[in-house]
Amino acid sequence: MKLSSRPRRNRSNSKLREALKGVVLTSSSLIQPVFVADKTSHIASLEGLKKHSLKDLELYCDEVLKPSKVAGVLLFASIDENKKSKDATEALNPKGLLPEAIRIIKSKLPDLLVFSDVALDPFSSDGHDGLVKEGRVVNDESVDVLVEMSLVHAKAGVDFVAPSDMMDGRVKKIREALDENNFIETGILSYTAKYASSFYGPFRGALDSKPRFGDKKSYQMDFRNKKEALRELAEDIKEGADMVMVKPALSYLDIIQDFKNNTNLPVVAYNVSAEYSMVKAASEKGWIDGDCVQDEILMSIKRAGADIIITYDALDFEKRHK
């Protein structure tokens, strides 16, 4: 054949493919979610992961996180049912699981980035991200509690609070409160486009944070609506977010790319629990090479434009690529 172009020439050699790969992903771009609880236990829905007691978290810091090159951790609390309440007061306990975990990690690993989840569903007897009054999730009163929760985490030494609630105006109010209380260096990683997704099941099972009634569609975003993500992005930029997030990641690569094209802020993507667990389950059955599939997924998220990826696979990715 007389061809003026033969693209296969640039794929013919492994060294050449490596030189031309374009997208680079290393563990320094990854954040590992970490669950803290009153006692250590395995998480059935998230293979290889545990809920860590505060005592066990100290060992985890020394034995797992210290030798790792991951950028940081995102902390979630799993509290006992008897500590949950309609007003989610345990979220404001300065000696609660999250602030204590922040103190432990920052004391042992001061250079590791610590992000903390800011939402009420793990602490609420209603299982919603905000306060429930007369059968509906209220916005402004919820923001007041989220602001106080953010201050508790800032006082404990967190690097970034990560409001995941999707209440209107919460980034602005949190930023104002942090600045007024002289936490000007505490950052905000906003869950800017968090969709009402079916991909959160294993996570909600791990934290027992399923809504006790209804669903979260009145505050989390409709996955059929693309334009709304850019509206949320514009609001979060205006309100003072330091980083913006898309969650989930794999089914929302177009949104990640839209964010990358419309802001100079770092774009974060959350490779969520079901995205991780489906790969693990299929791998266990021998249907796929789980490690290769997970690498391909993470690379697609990076290629779409994510600067940082939150993934349950962060530490395992590092082991695979040493």
GUFI-334749 format. One line per field, with one value per residue (C-alpha): residue in one letter; x, y, z. Coordinates in steps of 0.001 Angstrom, whole numbers, plus 524288, in hexadecimal, padded with zeros to 5 digits. Example, Ala and Ser with C-alpha at 12.3 -4.5 7.8 and 13.67 -1.06 7.14 Angstrom:
residues 2
voro = A, S $
X = 8300C, 83566 $
Y = 7EE6C, 7FBDC $
Z = 81E78, 81BE4 $
This chain:
residues 322
voro = M, K, L, S, S, R, P, R, R, N, R, S, N, S, K, L, R, E, A, L, K, G, V, V, L, T, S, S, S, L, I, Q, P, V, F, V, A, D, K, T, S, H, I, A, S, L, E, G, L, K, K, H, S, L, K, D, L, E, L, Y, C, D, E, V, L, K, P, S, K, V, A, G, V, L, L, F, A, S, I, D, E, N, K, K, S, K, D, A, T, E, A, L, N, P, K, G, L, L, P, E, A, I, R, I, I, K, S, K, L, P, D, L, L, V, F, S, D, V, A, L, D, P, F, S, S, D, G, H, D, G, L, V, K, E, G, R, V, V, N, D, E, S, V, D, V, L, V, E, M, S, L, V, H, A, K, A, G, V, D, F, V, A, P, S, D, M, M, D, G, R, V, K, K, I, R, E, A, L, D, E, N, N, F, I, E, T, G, I, L, S, Y, T, A, K, Y, A, S, S, F, Y, G, P, F, R, G, A, L, D, S, K, P, R, F, G, D, K, K, S, Y, Q, M, D, F, R, N, K, K, E, A, L, R, E, L, A, E, D, I, K, E, G, A, D, M, V, M, V, K, P, A, L, S, Y, L, D, I, I, Q, D, F, K, N, N, T, N, L, P, V, V, A, Y, N, V, S, A, E, Y, S, M, V, K, A, A, S, E, K, G, W, I, D, G, D, C, V, Q, D, E, I, L, M, S, I, K, R, A, G, A, D, I, I, I, T, Y, D, A, L, D, F, E, K, R, H, K $
X = 80000, 80469, 801BB, 80680, 8049E, 806A8, 80353, 807A7, 815CD, 8146E, 80F52, 8190B, 8229A, 82077, 82A8B, 823E2, 8167B, 81BDC, 82207, 8155E, 80BAC, 80773, 80034, 8080C, 801CF, 80976, 8057A, 808BE, 7FC0D, 7F3B6, 7EBF5, 7E886, 7DB54, 7DCA3, 7D169, 7D22F, 7C958, 7C8B6, 7CE79, 7D5FC, 7CE93, 7CF48, 7C60B, 7BF1F, 7BAE5, 7C879, 7D218, 7DF17, 7DA82, 7D7D7, 7D161, 7DC5C, 7DB3C, 7E30B, 7ED19, 7EE28, 7EF3F, 7FC39, 8019D, 7FBD0, 80335, 81015, 80F14, 80736, 80658, 8140F, 81B37, 8112A, 81253, 803AE, 80015, 7F70A, 7EAFD, 7DC93, 7D68B, 7C8E5, 7C29A, 7BA82, 7B3AC, 7AB26, 79C87, 79A76, 7A2A8, 79A35, 78F88, 78653, 78EE3, 79B9F, 7A226, 7AD0A, 7B22E, 7B5ED, 7BCC2, 7CAC4, 7CEF2, 7C75F, 7CD24, 7D071, 7D761, 7DEDA, 7E2D7, 7E76F, 7EFDF, 7F5CD, 7F96D, 7FEAD, 806D6, 80CF7, 80D81, 80D2D, 81012, 80535, 7F940, 7ED39, 7DFB7, 7D39C, 7C5D7, 7BC20, 7AE2A, 7A406, 79FAC, 7A935, 7A470, 795FC, 78B78, 78496, 79054, 78FEE, 79B04, 7938C, 789B6, 77BED, 77030, 76226, 7669B, 76FCE, 77E4C, 77FCB, 78ACC, 78E5B, 78D58, 795A0, 7A011, 7A0F9, 7A45E, 7ADE0, 7B501, 7B6A1, 7BB1E, 7C550, 7CA7A, 7CBBD, 7D405, 7DC0E, 7DF23, 7E3AF, 7ED5B, 7E726, 7ED1D, 7E07A, 7D257, 7CA71, 7BC08, 7B4CF, 7A6F4, 7A334, 79C12, 79B64, 7A4D2, 7AC88, 7B9D6, 7B7F9, 7B3B1, 7BE92, 7C8DA, 7C3E1, 7C3E6, 7D179, 7D6F9, 7D010, 7D5DD, 7E396, 7E3C5, 7E7B9, 7F099, 7E616, 7E171, 7D44D, 7D2FD, 7C510, 7BCF7, 7B8B7, 7B1BC, 7AD16, 7A2E0, 79777, 79DF1, 79BE2, 7AAA7, 7AB35, 7A55B, 7B17E, 7B583, 7A82B, 7A871, 7B5AC, 7B0FE, 7A2C9, 79F6F, 79415, 788C2, 77E40, 773C9, 7733B, 77F95, 78990, 784D9, 78014, 78E21, 79743, 7976E, 78F84, 798CD, 790F1, 79421, 7A173, 79FFA, 79D18, 7AAF7, 7B092, 7A715, 7ABA3, 7B9C0, 7B7C4, 7B180, 7BC62, 7C6F0, 7BFE2, 7BDE0, 7CC3C, 7CE8C, 7DCDF, 7DA47, 7CE34, 7C9A6, 7C1AE, 7BB7F, 7BA50, 7C543, 7C44A, 7B6AA, 7B963, 7C5E5, 7BF42, 7BC7D, 7CAA7, 7CEFB, 7C53D, 7CA9D, 7D890, 7D4E4, 7CDAA, 7D638, 7E453, 7E164, 7E613, 7DC02, 7D9EC, 7D27E, 7CD2E, 7CE74, 7C350, 7C037, 7B834, 7C1E6, 7CC36, 7C3F8, 7BEF9, 7CCED, 7D048, 7C455, 7C69C, 7D4F1, 7D1A7, 7C95B, 7D4A0, 7CD39, 7D741, 7E510, 7E131, 7EE2C, 7EEB1, 7E088, 7E27C, 7EE9C, 7E6D9, 7DBD2, 7E4FE, 7EC2D, 7DF59, 7DBF1, 7E943, 7E861, 7DB21, 7E1AA, 7E1FB, 7EDB4, 7EB14, 7E38A, 7DD4F, 7DD14, 7DC3E, 7E6DF, 7F111, 7F9F5, 7F878, 7FB96, 80847, 80BDC, 8093E, 811E5, 81DCA $
Y = 80000, 80DCB, 814D1, 82262, 81FA3, 81352, 8162D, 8088B, 80CB7, 814DB, 808FD, 7FEF9, 7FEF3, 7FEC4, 80988, 811F0, 80FA1, 8137A, 81FE4, 823F2, 81FF2, 82DF7, 82BD9, 828C0, 823BD, 8218D, 81F08, 82D36, 830E5, 82796, 82901, 81D07, 81D35, 818B0, 814A4, 81699, 80FE5, 80C38, 7FEF2, 7F90C, 7F051, 7EBD8, 7F203, 7E728, 7EFD8, 7F5A7, 7EA80, 7ECB6, 7F887, 7FA35, 80354, 80791, 80A30, 815F2, 80CDE, 804EF, 8119E, 8146C, 80763, 809FE, 816E3, 8107A, 80425, 80830, 816D9, 81AC1, 812FE, 816BF, 82199, 8240A, 8325D, 830AF, 82AB8, 82E20, 82ADB, 82596, 82209, 815FD, 8183B, 80F6B, 8108D, 8152F, 82153, 8257A, 82F98, 83815, 84402, 83C81, 84268, 8383A, 83ECE, 84A5D, 84291, 847E1, 83A9E, 832E8, 82912, 8327C, 83D28, 832F6, 82BFA, 838DB, 83B68, 82DD1, 82E4C, 83C39, 83979, 82D7D, 831D6, 840B4, 84151, 83802, 83F55, 83CC6, 83F4C, 83D86, 83A7C, 8450D, 8400E, 83BC7, 82E8C, 82650, 82D49, 82ED3, 82555, 82943, 8258D, 8320A, 83B7B, 846B2, 848C5, 843A7, 84BB5, 84814, 83D8D, 845BB, 848BF, 85716, 85EFB, 86AC7, 86454, 85921, 862A1, 8684C, 85ACF, 857F9, 864A9, 860A2, 85326, 8592C, 8617E, 85577, 84EF2, 85B2F, 85C30, 84DFD, 85185, 84CB7, 8519E, 851BA, 85070, 8497D, 84D20, 8421B, 8461F, 84E19, 85882, 865B3, 8700F, 86780, 86A4F, 878EA, 87781, 86DD4, 876AC, 88270, 87AF6, 8756C, 882E6, 88978, 87F61, 8810A, 8741D, 87B04, 86FC7, 8655A, 861FB, 85DE9, 8526C, 853EC, 8489F, 8518F, 847C2, 83C96, 834B3, 82D04, 8206F, 811EB, 8103B, 81391, 806E8, 8005F, 80D15, 80F15, 80116, 8034C, 80F4A, 80B22, 81885, 8151F, 81ED4, 819C5, 81EF5, 823C2, 82684, 8315C, 8366C, 84373, 84788, 83E7E, 840DA, 83A8C, 83252, 835A5, 8441E, 84865, 8573A, 857B6, 85352, 85FA3, 867EA, 8614D, 86333, 871CD, 8730E, 86BB6, 873C0, 8802E, 87B69, 87847, 869C7, 86605, 8595E, 85450, 8464D, 83DA8, 831A1, 826EE, 826C0, 81BA8, 81EAC, 82D50, 82EC9, 83917, 8414F, 8400D, 844DD, 8502A, 85436, 85393, 85C54, 86643, 868B5, 86A65, 8645F, 85675, 84C91, 840C1, 83479, 82A1A, 81C19, 8177F, 80B05, 80394, 80706, 80093, 7F535, 7F12B, 7EF8A, 7E78D, 7DEDA, 7DC35, 7D9A0, 7CFAC, 7C835, 7C815, 7CFFE, 7DB03, 7DE4C, 7E745, 7EE51, 7F174, 7F5ED, 7FE9B, 804AB, 8074C, 80DA3, 81680, 81A43, 81DDD, 826BF, 82D31, 82E63, 8351A, 83FDC, 83C34, 841DB, 83984, 82CC2, 827D1, 8190B, 80D2D, 80791, 8121C, 809F0, 7FDDA, 805D0, 80A00, 7FBF1, 7F7BE, 80262, 8026F $
Z = 80000, 7FD08, 809E5, 80D44, 81BBD, 823B8, 83203, 83614, 83437, 840AD, 8481E, 8433D, 84EBF, 85D70, 85F9D, 8556B, 85B6C, 868AA, 86325, 85C7F, 8670D, 869BF, 87684, 882BE, 88F34, 89BBF, 8A9C9, 8ACFE, 8A5F8, 8AE06, 8BAA8, 8C2DE, 8C9E8, 8D810, 8E0F0, 8EF9D, 8F984, 907CB, 904BC, 8F974, 8F00A, 8E1F1, 8D809, 8D0C2, 8C570, 8C361, 8C203, 8C8BD, 8D08E, 8DEF8, 8E863, 8F176, 8FFED, 90486, 90AA0, 8FE22, 8F660, 8FD0E, 8F82C, 8EAC5, 8EA58, 8EE0F, 8E5F6, 8D9EA, 8D7FD, 8DC34, 8D1A6, 8C755, 8BD48, 8BC04, 8BD34, 8C8BC, 8CEE2, 8CF2C, 8DC57, 8DEBF, 8EBC4, 8EE95, 8FB8E, 903D2, 901E2, 90FE3, 90D01, 90190, 90340, 8FB5B, 8FDA4, 8FB17, 9071F, 90715, 8FABA, 9035C, 90E04, 90ED0, 9141B, 90A06, 900A6, 8F5A9, 8FD73, 90548, 8F8CD, 8F308, 8FF08, 8FEB6, 8F056, 8F07D, 8FCA4, 8F671, 8E842, 8E7D0, 8D936, 8D532, 8D03B, 8D886, 8D2F5, 8DB54, 8D6FC, 8DADC, 8DA23, 8E408, 8DECE, 8E6F6, 8F33D, 8F034, 8F463, 8E7C0, 8DF50, 8D755, 8D49C, 8DACB, 8E59D, 8E373, 8E773, 8E460, 8DB19, 8D2C3, 8D30C, 8D688, 8D0AF, 8D8EF, 8E63E, 8E117, 8DC7E, 8EA3C, 8EF94, 8E47D, 8E77C, 8F5B9, 8F1A4, 8E8AC, 8F3D4, 8FC89, 8F20D, 8EFB8, 8FE38, 8FDE0, 8F31E, 8E687, 8D9D0, 8D1F2, 8D5E4, 8CB6E, 8CBE1, 8C50D, 8C877, 8BC59, 8C436, 8BD67, 8C260, 8CB95, 8C575, 8C76E, 8D597, 8D8DF, 8D2AE, 8DA36, 8E70F, 8E4ED, 8E1D8, 8ED2A, 8F672, 8F0D4, 8E97A, 8DD10, 8D8E3, 8DA44, 8CC9D, 8C735, 8BDF2, 8B956, 8B466, 8A95F, 8A0B7, 8A931, 8A224, 8A7BD, 8A39C, 8A592, 8A65E, 8B4FB, 8BA13, 8BFDE, 8C685, 8CCB2, 8D147, 8D792, 8DF12, 8E0B5, 8DB4A, 8D269, 8D329, 8DC48, 8D32F, 8C542, 8BD94, 8BBB2, 8AE96, 8B3EB, 8B6E6, 8AF6A, 8A0D1, 895ED, 88DB4, 88181, 88308, 87DFD, 87E13, 88CA1, 88F98, 88985, 89165, 89DED, 8999A, 8978B, 8A507, 8ABFB, 8A555, 8A957, 8B74F, 8B996, 8B738, 8B618, 8AEB7, 8A7B3, 8A6C8, 89DCF, 8A40C, 89F33, 89543, 88B7A, 88647, 886B6, 87EF0, 87681, 8829A, 88714, 879BF, 87A34, 88773, 88271, 8770B, 87F70, 88B59, 88F4E, 89C97, 89F07, 89A7A, 8A33E, 89F6A, 8A899, 8A3B2, 8AC65, 8B3AC, 8A998, 89EDC, 8A75E, 8AC45, 89EDA, 89A3A, 8A655, 8A4DD, 89663, 89906, 8A396, 899BA, 89024, 885FC, 8855B, 8897A, 894A0, 895CC, 8874F, 8870A, 892E4, 88CBB, 88057, 88815, 88FB2, 88348, 87CB2, 88813, 88773, 878AD, 879E2, 881C9, 89028, 89759, 8A367, 8A46B, 8B0E5, 8AFDE, 8B8AE, 8AFFE, 8B31D, 8BBC6, 8B352, 8A72A, 8AD84, 8B0AC, 8A2AA, 89CFA, 8A5E0 $
